[in-house]
Amino acid sequence: MPLTPPPDLMKAPARPAAGTLVILALCASYAVYCLATMPPGPVTAPDSSGYLAFAPIHVLGYPLFLKLLGARGAMIAQPIIFSVALASLGVETLRLTSSWLLAAAVVVASTAVPELKTYHYSVLTESLFISGLLAFLAALVRFVRKPSLASLARLSIIAALTAIVRQTGMAMVPVVPIVVLMYWHELRAARLKVLAAAVMPFVVIYGGERAAARVLHGDRITSLMGRHLFAKAALIDAPTAPSASADPQRAHFDQYLDVTYAGIRTFLDAAPRNIRGVLTLYYETCLQGPCVPELGTTSAAFTERGLNDDLGRAGRGRIARAPVNFVWLTVEEYRSLWTGFRLRHPETAPALTAFVAAHRPLPFEREVFKVGPGDAVEFRGTAAVRFIQPVVFTLGWITGALALLALAAAAARRPLPRRLAVACLASLTAHGALLFTALFAAGIGRFMLGVWPVVAVSALFGVAFVAASVRDV
């Protein structure tokens, strides 16, 4: 027997025209501001050349975007695309809640990301990834307001497009079946149609990108996964390889993991927990490149499929011998993502400086910290972080509870009140993206910055739900 939806699901509020104009004006103003203050040339990073050259280590979405527009064109298009996605989220929020104040708060909070403007000007995936997240949230709000196969297909399309720009977009995929289960009784469609709407757009877009990549790169196609897993394997304690591999390269990498990087693990184990978390990120980043001689010698090594495959096999082998330690490393990195500017805390920075000074020479200190034996290594704190960290950490716990509530509602196939449903689904999206990051990459702060708009939207909808509930009491 179909469940009766909560009262606020029974009718969709009207869209106030004046509120819509306010939202559109805010988003247009942001785009104009970004374009008016644009630097003379694009901001680049080590990864930029790979995107511009269609390196086989990247998915094709962003390289194709750059091929069509060029680096200069991307600087113009990225803030415009972001503003369009943001406007869509703001308008959908207004349609769902009839609150221009909440919609405006969503717009403003989504732009309150440090370095966001720099991302728009950069030859990096951050800007388009954040835009994809905002568009996905807008589609979620639209679906919650009026569940339909068309809205479901839109979710699948946006998840696929984001995933072919940046692999972390794959974290959106599990949210789609959660939404389906939560609103199963409101869809009122045959199961095959629901399945087709949820799955087919993603399969066509993502599968098409993979097929195109195979045609373009052939046997050279590869990914970052190998070196990421190798770096994580180097950080965990595990039994040594039971026997030497017949493959000389694989045996060489096993030797690195078992012996060469043992000093790194000993050094990290000696550090207090708050300092160990920061140092772990430094060493994991180095173990993805400069700390591995085969990777540190040339940037071309990153795109060699055979090398990446060997790194991945060695990493997976060590992780398989100590899966619990890998889980604990993931938990620590996940916690690090929710700590917020961990290195900049005014108590952590001087403690880290003192610990490093007391233990020099450090393992691989030239590769990790880019210093020589006589150079000082000093970390500086920022007073504001003392207040930022508790806020971010608290939001992590609250949104984590909301994400679990989304899973419970899906298991019960019961829709939640609309504001609460958006808060829960946005939380699930944020935690999914960060868990994906903790599993397959280093838990560095810029990954949290990329997901921050989703966290902000979740918090604002949660506050709106509580305020509405109090008002109705």
ABEGO torsion letter per residue (X at the ends): XBBBBBAAAABBBBBBAAAAAAAAAAAAAAAAAAAAABBABBBBBAAAAAAAAGBAABBAAAAAAAAAAEAAAAAAAAAAAAAAAAAAAAAAAAAAAGBAAAAAAAAAAAABBBGAAAAAABBBAAAAAAAAAAAAAAAAAAAAABBBAAAAAAAAAAAAAAAAABAAAAAAAAAAAAAAAAAAAAAGBBAAAAAAAAAAAAAAAAAAAAAAAAAAAEAABBBAAAAAAAAAAAABBBBBBABBBABAAAAAAAAAAAAAAAAAAAAAAABBAAAAAAAAAAAAAAAABAABAAAAABAAAAABAAAAAAAAAAAAAAAAABAAAAAAAAAAAAAAAAAEGAAABAAAAAAAAAAAAAAOBBBGAAAAAGBBAABBBBBBBBAAAAAAAAAAAAAAAAAAAAAAAAAAAAAAGBBBBAAAAAAAAAAAAAAAAAAAAAAABBBBAAAAAAAAAAAAAAAAAAAAAAAAAAAAX
